[in-house]
Amino acid sequence: MLPYVLLLHGHTGSGPEHWQSWLAGELAEAGGAVDIPQLTDPGRPDLDVWLAELRHHLDAAPPDGERVLLAHSCGAALWLHHAARLAGPEPRFDRVLLVSPPGPRWTHPDVHRFTPAPLDAAGVRRAAGWTQLVVADDDPACPVADAVDMAASLKVDLDVIPGGAHLNTDAGYGPWPAVREWVTDRHARMVRNR
């Protein structure tokens, strides 16, 4: 049985050729429940607005069965902000995959307050039973050294993909079998798209 899956896009959203859109289609075709919200004004994201919208989608997630979240780029930073703000019993996900989170020095003129994302290991554990990072070794938004520091601070696993850039459509990440496999098996390693 497939888990419930929530997909969080990053800055500018995830277009129809993005791996998140592909994954949503794959899971829906297999009978899975998928939520792929379009967060408000993805070209100029507002952290407080996105946090409120994330809360709405978390509250709407089915309470029974496995719940999995995959977040890309600023969506990954959003999740880290959410986790750091958890104070008590909250809706908890079973597994979270943070793909290409922006590093602490990443900036963009239309994106404010997302970076540096808080690295609250206790909050991450309150938010999900298992959290994992995946980055590319040549991502301009997050150098590998920053990703290693992030994973160490959060006490989570890290997969580094050679030559994957920002693991987005521009880098050839539309269909991505490894991410589909991870949805059903957290032990699946995140590998380069073929």
C-alpha positions as CSV (number, residue, x, y, z in Angstrom):
1,M,0.0,0.0,0.0
2,L,1.3,3.4,-0.9
3,P,1.7,6.1,1.8
4,Y,0.0,9.5,1.7
5,V,2.5,11.9,0.0
6,L,2.7,15.7,0.4
7,L,5.0,17.5,-2.0
8,L,6.4,21.0,-1.3
9,H,7.8,23.0,-4.2
10,G,10.5,25.6,-3.9
11,H,11.0,29.1,-5.3
12,T,9.1,29.6,-8.6
13,G,7.1,26.3,-8.1
14,S,7.4,23.0,-9.8
15,G,6.3,23.0,-13.4
16,P,4.8,20.1,-15.3
17,E,8.2,18.7,-16.3
18,H,9.6,18.8,-12.7
19,W,10.3,15.5,-10.8
20,Q,7.6,16.5,-8.2
21,S,4.9,16.7,-10.9
22,W,6.1,13.4,-12.5
23,L,6.1,11.7,-9.0
24,A,2.6,13.0,-8.3
25,G,1.4,11.5,-11.5
26,E,3.2,8.2,-10.9
27,L,1.7,7.8,-7.4
28,A,-1.8,8.9,-8.5
29,E,-1.7,6.4,-11.3
30,A,-0.8,3.7,-8.8
31,G,-3.7,4.6,-6.6
32,G,-1.8,6.7,-4.1
33,A,-3.1,9.8,-2.3
34,V,-1.0,12.8,-3.2
35,D,-1.2,16.4,-2.2
36,I,0.9,18.8,-4.4
37,P,-0.2,22.3,-3.3
38,Q,0.6,25.4,-5.2
39,L,1.9,27.7,-2.4
40,T,1.0,31.4,-2.7
41,D,3.2,33.6,-5.0
42,P,6.0,31.1,-5.6
43,G,8.1,33.7,-7.4
44,R,8.1,35.9,-4.3
45,P,7.5,33.5,-1.4
46,D,6.5,34.9,2.0
47,L,7.7,32.6,4.8
48,D,4.8,33.4,7.2
49,V,2.2,32.8,4.4
50,W,3.9,29.6,3.4
51,L,4.1,28.4,7.0
52,A,0.3,28.9,7.4
53,E,-0.4,27.1,4.2
54,L,1.9,24.2,5.2
55,R,0.0,24.0,8.5
56,H,-3.3,23.7,6.6
57,H,-2.0,20.9,4.4
58,L,-0.5,19.1,7.4
59,D,-3.8,19.3,9.3
60,A,-5.6,18.0,6.2
61,A,-3.4,14.9,5.9
62,P,-5.1,11.6,6.7
63,P,-4.5,10.7,10.4
64,D,-4.1,7.0,9.6
65,G,-1.4,5.2,7.6
66,E,2.1,6.2,6.6
67,R,2.6,9.9,5.8
68,V,5.6,11.0,3.7
69,L,6.7,14.5,2.7
70,L,9.1,15.4,-0.1
71,A,10.3,19.0,-0.3
72,H,12.5,20.7,-2.9
73,S,14.7,23.8,-2.4
74,C,12.8,26.6,-0.5
75,G,10.2,24.0,0.3
76,A,12.9,22.1,2.2
77,A,13.8,25.4,4.0
78,L,10.1,25.8,4.8
79,W,10.0,22.4,6.4
80,L,13.0,23.3,8.6
81,H,11.4,26.5,9.7
82,H,8.2,24.6,10.5
83,A,10.1,21.9,12.5
84,A,12.0,24.5,14.5
85,R,8.7,26.1,15.6
86,L,7.0,23.0,16.9
87,A,6.4,23.2,20.6
88,G,4.2,20.2,21.5
89,P,2.2,17.4,20.0
90,E,1.7,18.3,16.4
91,P,0.8,16.4,13.2
92,R,3.9,14.2,12.6
93,F,5.0,12.7,9.4
94,D,6.7,9.3,9.2
95,R,9.3,10.2,6.6
96,V,10.7,13.4,5.1
97,L,13.0,13.9,2.1
98,L,14.6,17.3,1.8
99,V,15.9,17.8,-1.7
100,S,18.4,20.5,-2.5
101,P,17.8,22.7,0.5
102,P,19.4,26.1,0.0
103,G,22.6,26.6,2.0
104,P,22.9,29.3,4.7
105,R,24.6,31.8,2.4
106,W,22.1,31.4,-0.5
107,T,20.2,34.6,-1.4
108,H,17.8,35.7,-4.0
109,P,16.3,39.2,-4.4
110,D,12.8,37.8,-4.3
111,V,13.2,35.3,-1.4
112,H,13.5,36.6,2.1
113,R,13.8,35.0,5.5
114,F,14.0,31.4,4.2
115,T,17.8,31.3,4.7
116,P,19.6,30.5,6.8
117,A,17.1,27.8,7.7
118,P,17.1,26.8,11.4
119,L,18.9,23.5,12.1
120,D,16.9,22.3,15.0
121,A,17.6,18.5,15.3
122,A,15.1,18.1,18.1
123,G,12.4,19.9,16.1
124,V,13.2,17.8,13.0
125,R,12.7,14.6,15.2
126,R,9.4,16.0,16.5
127,A,8.2,16.8,13.0
128,A,9.0,13.4,11.5
129,G,10.2,9.9,12.4
130,W,12.8,9.9,9.7
131,T,14.4,12.8,7.8
132,Q,17.0,12.6,5.0
133,L,18.8,15.1,2.8
134,V,19.8,14.8,-0.8
135,V,21.9,17.3,-2.7
136,A,24.1,17.4,-5.7
137,D,27.9,17.9,-5.5
138,D,27.6,20.9,-7.8
139,D,24.5,22.7,-6.6
140,P,25.1,26.5,-6.7
141,A,22.5,27.0,-4.0
142,C,24.1,24.6,-1.5
143,P,27.8,23.6,-1.6
144,V,28.5,20.1,-0.4
145,A,30.3,21.4,2.7
146,D,27.2,23.3,3.7
147,A,25.1,20.2,3.1
148,V,27.4,18.0,5.2
149,D,27.2,20.6,8.1
150,M,23.5,20.7,7.7
151,A,23.1,17.0,7.9
152,A,25.5,16.7,10.9
153,S,23.6,19.5,12.8
154,L,20.3,17.9,12.1
155,K,21.6,14.3,12.7
156,V,20.1,13.0,9.5
157,D,21.4,10.9,6.6
158,L,22.8,12.7,3.5
159,D,23.0,11.4,-0.1
160,V,25.2,13.4,-2.5
161,I,24.5,13.0,-6.2
162,P,27.3,13.7,-8.6
163,G,26.6,16.3,-11.3
164,G,22.9,16.9,-10.4
165,A,23.1,20.7,-10.0
166,H,19.9,21.8,-8.2
167,L,18.1,18.5,-8.9
168,N,15.4,20.3,-10.9
169,T,14.0,20.4,-14.4
170,D,17.0,22.4,-15.7
171,A,19.3,19.6,-14.5
172,G,17.2,16.9,-16.1
173,Y,15.2,15.8,-13.1
174,G,11.8,15.1,-14.5
175,P,11.2,11.4,-14.3
176,W,13.4,10.3,-11.4
177,P,13.0,6.6,-10.5
178,A,15.1,6.8,-7.3
179,V,12.7,9.3,-5.7
180,R,9.7,7.0,-6.6
181,E,11.5,4.1,-4.9
182,W,12.2,6.2,-1.8
183,V,8.5,6.8,-1.3
184,T,8.0,3.2,-0.6
185,D,11.4,2.3,0.9
186,R,13.4,4.8,3.0
187,H,16.5,2.6,2.6
188,A,16.5,3.3,-1.2
189,R,19.5,5.4,-2.0
190,M,19.0,8.6,-3.9
191,V,21.0,8.3,-7.1
192,R,21.6,10.3,-10.3
193,N,18.8,10.4,-12.8
194,R,19.7,8.4,-15.9
